[in-house]
Amino acid sequence: MPQGWDWVIIALVFLVLFGAKKLPEMARSVGQSARVFKSEMKGMKADDEARGKSPAEEPRELPAAPPAAAPPVGGPAPESVPQPQAGQSPGSADTPR
């Protein structure tokens, strides 16, 4: 944790990097953002209390995903299965004549 002279050096680095005009604007912006964040957090807590539940007590439900079409396991893909030609029996498709 910085102490004493460390803070002075850090302040000088910020002053050199950002300039004397930008530092008050940046500090004001950070303070305003912190106030907005704090008020939003209070609003969220009030909403939870109004519903009568804390966020830790609420059951979390995952959205139902549609089942994905899985490829068949263990067999060749349907397009790679040879189809018998017209006039041939199903067993003679792989055998030459």
Secondary structure, DSSP 4 states (H G I P E B T S, - for coil): ---THHHHHHHHHHHHHHHHHHHHHHHHHHHHHHHHHHHHHHHHHHHHHHHT--TTTSPP-PPPPPPP-PPPSSS--GGGSPPPPTTS-GGGSSS--
